[in-house]
Amino acid sequence: MSITSASICEAADQLQGFVGFNARTDHYIVRFSEDSFGLDVPEGSITPSCEFVWCTGPDQLMTLKRERIQLLLDLRIDERLNIGEPLRVYMHRQDLPEITAERLLRHA
């Protein structure tokens, strides 16, 4: 199977869990329910993992940030987060620039 930027973006969009910033410890943490965060995590910092790895850039384009994917990889709960092979390839290909894309909301 060939890994393309489209398959990498699709894998990022399938990440599971929620990321919140713990103000007391100054670290990001992951939970698998929005309700499971404590008082040390402001509600405004809680975001789905699939959105956490994307950062807004110029002209409403978004960049798939390796630094944020690495934060998730460092937790060593890859299967629960649903980190697949396309994202691993993306992380190993440091010789290539980060993916920048226009992301649109799909209506079901």
PAZAPA-4460 file (N, C-alpha, C; in steps of 0.05 Angstrom, whole numbers, plus 32768, in hexadecimal, padded with zeros to 4 digits):
% residues 108
    n_x    n_y    n_z   ca_x   ca_y   ca_z    c_x    c_y    c_z   seq   type   mol
   8011   7FE9   8000   8000   8000   8000   8012   8019   8000     1      M     A
   800B   802B   7FEF   801A   8044   7FED   800E   8058   8001     2      S     A
   8020   8065   800F   8018   8079   8023   8019   8094   8015     3      I     A
   8002   80A2   8014   8001   80BC   8007   7FFA   80D1   801C     4      T     A
   7FFC   80EA   8015   7FF5   80FF   8028   7FD7   80FD   802E     5      S     A
   7FC7   80F4   801B   7FAA   80F1   8021   7FA5   80DB   8036     6      A     A
   7FB4   80C5   8034   7FB1   80AF   8048   7FBB   80B8   8063     7      S     A
   7FD0   80C9   8064   7FDA   80D3   807D   7FC5   80E6   808A     8      I     A
   7FB9   80F7   807A   7FA4   8109   8084   7F8C   80F9   808E     9      C     A
   7F85   80E5   807F   7F6E   80D4   8087   7F74   80C6   80A2    10      E     A
   7F8D   80BC   80A5   7F94   80AF   80BE   7F93   80C3   80D5    11      A     A
   7F9C   80DC   80D1   7F9A   80F0   80E5   7F7D   80F6   80ED    12      A     A
   7F6C   80F6   80DA   7F4F   80FB   80DF   7F42   80E4   80EE    13      D     A
   7F4F   80CD   80F0   7F43   80B6   80FE   7F4F   80B2   811A    14      Q     A
   7F5F   80C5   8123   7F6A   80C3   813E   7F53   80C4   8153    15      L     A
   7F57   80B5   8168   7F43   80B2   817D   7F4B   80C2   8196    16      Q     A
   7F39   80C7   81A8   7F3F   80D4   81C1   7F3D   80F2   81C0    17      G     A
   7F40   80FE   81D7   7F3F   811B   81DA   7F59   8124   81E8    18      F     A
   7F63   813B   81DF   7F7B   8146   81EB   7F73   815F   81FB    19      V     A
   7F7E   8162   8213   7F79   817A   8223   7F94   8183   822F    20      G     A
   7F96   819C   8234   7FAE   81A7   8240   7FAB   81AA   825E    21      F     A
   7FBB   819B   826D   7FBA   819C   828A   7FCA   81B4   8294    22      N     A
   7FBD   81C8   829D   7FCA   81E1   82A6   7FDC   81DD   82BE    23      A     A
   7FD5   81CA   82CF   7FE5   81C6   82E7   8000   81B9   82E0    24      R     A
   8000   81A5   82CF   8019   8197   82C8   8026   81A2   82AF    25      T     A
   8019   81B4   82A1   8023   81C0   8289   8028   81AC   8273    26      D     A
   8017   8197   8271   8019   8182   825D   7FFE   817D   8250    27      H     A
   7FFF   8172   8237   7FE7   8169   822A   7FE2   814C   8234    28      Y     A
   7FC8   8146   8238   7FC1   812B   8240   7FAA   8122   822D    29      I     A
   7FA7   8108   822B   7F93   80FC   821A   7F7F   80EC   822B    30      V     A
   7F66   80EF   8225   7F51   80DF   8231   7F3F   80D5   821A    31      R     A
   7F2F   80C1   8220   7F1E   80B6   820B   7F01   80BD   820F    32      F     A
   7EFC   80D0   8220   7EE2   80DC   8224   7EE6   80F9   822D    33      S     A
   7ED7   810B   8222   7ED9   8127   822A   7ED3   812B   8247    34      E     A
   7EC3   8119   8252   7EBA   811B   826E   7ED0   8113   8282    35      D     A
   7EE5   8106   8279   7EF9   80FA   828B   7F10   810D   8292    36      S     A
   7F0F   8126   8289   7F24   813A   8290   7F1D   8146   82AB    37      F     A
   7F32   814B   82BB   7F2F   8157   82D5   7F2D   8175   82D3    38      G     A
   7F2B   8182   82EA   7F29   819F   82EC   7F42   81AD   82E3    39      L     A
   7F59   819F   82E2   7F72   81AC   82D9   7F73   81AF   82BB    40      D     A
   7F5F   81A6   82AD   7F5F   81A8   8290   7F47   81BB   8288    41      V     A
   7F4E   81D3   827F   7F38   81E5   8277   7F28   81DA   825F    42      P     A
   7F0E   81DC   8261   7EFC   81D1   824C   7F03   81DB   8230    43      E     A
   7F0C   81F4   822E   7F13   81FF   8214   7F2C   81F3   8207    44      G     A
   7F3C   81E4   8217   7F54   81D7   820C   7F4F   81BB   8202    45      S     A
   7F37   81B0   8208   7F31   8194   8200   7F28   8193   81E3    46      I     A
   7F37   8183   81D4   7F31   8181   81B7   7F35   8164   81AE    47      T     A
   7F26   815A   819B   7F2B   813F   8191   7F47   813C   8186    48      P     A
   7F53   8125   818A   7F6F   8120   8181   7F72   8125   8163    49      S     A
   7F5D   811F   8154   7F5E   8122   8137   7F5F   8140   812F    50      C     A
   7F57   8152   8140   7F5A   816E   813B   7F73   817A   8148    51      E     A
   7F7B   816E   815E   7F93   8178   816D   7FAC   8178   815B    52      F     A
   7FAF   8164   8149   7FC7   8161   8139   7FC9   8175   8122    53      V     A
   7FB3   8183   811D   7FB2   8197   8108   7FB4   81B3   8114    54      W     A
   7FC4   81C5   8107   7FC6   81E1   8110   7FBF   81F3   80F8    55      C     A
   7FB0   8208   80FE   7FA8   821B   80EA   7FC0   822C   80E1    56      T     A
   7FC3   822F   80C7   7FD8   823F   80BC   7FCC   8256   80AC    57      G     A
   7FDD   8262   809A   7FD3   8278   808A   7FBE   826F   8076    58      P     A
   7FAD   8281   806E   7F99   827C   8059   7F86   8265   8060    59      D     A
   7F81   8261   807A   7F6F   824C   8083   7F78   822F   807C    60      Q     A
   7F92   822D   8076   7F9D   8212   8072   7FA5   8207   808D    61      L     A
   7FA7   81ED   808F   7FAE   81E0   80A8   7FC7   81CE   80A3    62      M     A
   7FD8   81CC   80B8   7FF0   81BC   80B6   7FEE   81A5   80CA    63      T     A
   7FF5   818D   80C0   7FF6   8176   80D1   8010   8176   80E0    64      L     A
   8010   817D   80FA   8028   8182   8109   8034   8168   8114    65      K     A
   804D   8163   810C   805B   814C   8117   8060   814E   8135    66      R     A
   8064   8166   813E   8069   816B   815B   8051   8161   816B    67      E     A
   8039   8167   8162   8021   815F   8170   801B   8141   816E    68      R     A
   8022   8135   8156   801F   8118   8154   8033   810A   8167    69      I     A
   804B   8116   8169   805F   810A   817B   8055   810B   8198    70      Q     A
   8047   8120   81A0   803C   8121   81BB   802A   8109   81C0    71      L     A
   801A   8101   81AC   8009   80EA   81AE   8018   80D0   81AE    72      L     A
   802C   80CE   819D   803D   80B6   819C   804C   80B1   81B6    73      L     A
   8054   80C7   81C3   8063   80C5   81DC   8052   80B8   81F2    74      D     A
   8038   80B9   81F0   8026   80AD   8204   8026   808E   8202    75      L     A
   802F   8083   81EC   8031   8066   81E8   8016   8058   81EC    76      R     A
   8001   8064   81E1   7FE7   8057   81E1   7FDD   8058   81C4    77      I     A
   7FEF   8050   81B2   7FEA   8053   8195   7FD0   8046   818C    78      D     A
   7FCA   802D   8196   7FB2   801F   818D   7F99   802E   8196    79      E     A
   7F98   8038   81AF   7F80   8046   81B8   7F7D   8060   81A9    80      R     A
   7F93   806D   81A2   7F91   8086   8193   7F8B   8081   8175    81      L     A
   7F90   8068   816C   7F8C   8060   8150   7FA1   806D   813F    82      N     A
   7FBA   806C   8148   7FD0   8077   8138   7FD9   8061   8125    83      I     A
   7FD4   8065   810B   7FD9   8051   80F7   7FF4   8055   80E8    84      G     A
   7FF9   8043   80D6   8012   8043   80C7   8017   805C   80B7    85      E     A
   8002   8068   80AA   8007   8081   809B   8013   8097   80AD    86      P     A
   800A   8099   80C6   8015   80AE   80D8   8031   80A7   80E0    87      L     A
   8037   808E   80E4   8053   8085   80EB   8066   808C   80D4    88      R     A
   805D   8087   80BB   806E   808E   80A4   8072   80AC   80A3    89      V     A
   805D   80BB   80A7   805F   80D9   80A8   8074   80E2   80BD    90      Y     A
   8073   80D5   80D4   8086   80DD   80E9   80A3   80D6   80E2    91      M     A
   80A7   80C0   80D4   80C2   80B8   80CD   80CD   80C7   80B5    92      H     A
   80BD   80D4   80A5   80C6   80E2   808E   80CB   8100   8094    93      R     A
   80DE   8105   80A6   80E5   8120   80AE   80F1   8130   8097    94      Q     A
   80FA   8121   8082   8105   812F   806B   80F0   813D   805A    95      D     A
   80D6   8137   805F   80C1   8144   8050   80B3   8159   8062    96      L     A
   80A9   816E   8055   809C   8183   8065   8082   8179   8071    97      P     A
   8078   8186   8086   805F   817F   8091   8049   8184   807D    98      E     A
   8034   8174   807E   801D   8176   806C   800D   818E   8073    99      I     A
   8007   819E   805E   7FF5   81B5   8061   7FDE   81B0   804E   100      T     A
   7FC6   81B3   8059   7FAE   81AD   8049   7F97   81BF   8050   101      A     A
   7F84   81C1   803E   7F6B   81CE   8043   7F58   81B8   804D   102      E     A
   7F4D   81BC   8064   7F3B   81A7   8070   7F1F   81B2   806F   103      R     A
   7F0D   81A2   8065   7EF1   81AA   8062   7EDF   8197   8072   104      L     A
   7EC9   81A2   807C   7EB6   8192   808A   7EA5   8182   8076   105      L     A
   7EA4   8168   807A   7E94   8156   8069   7E79   8153   8075   106      R     A
   7E65   8156   8064   7E49   8152   806D   7E41   8135   8066   107      H     A
   7E37   8127   807A   7E30   810B   8076   7E16   8108   8067   108      A     A
***
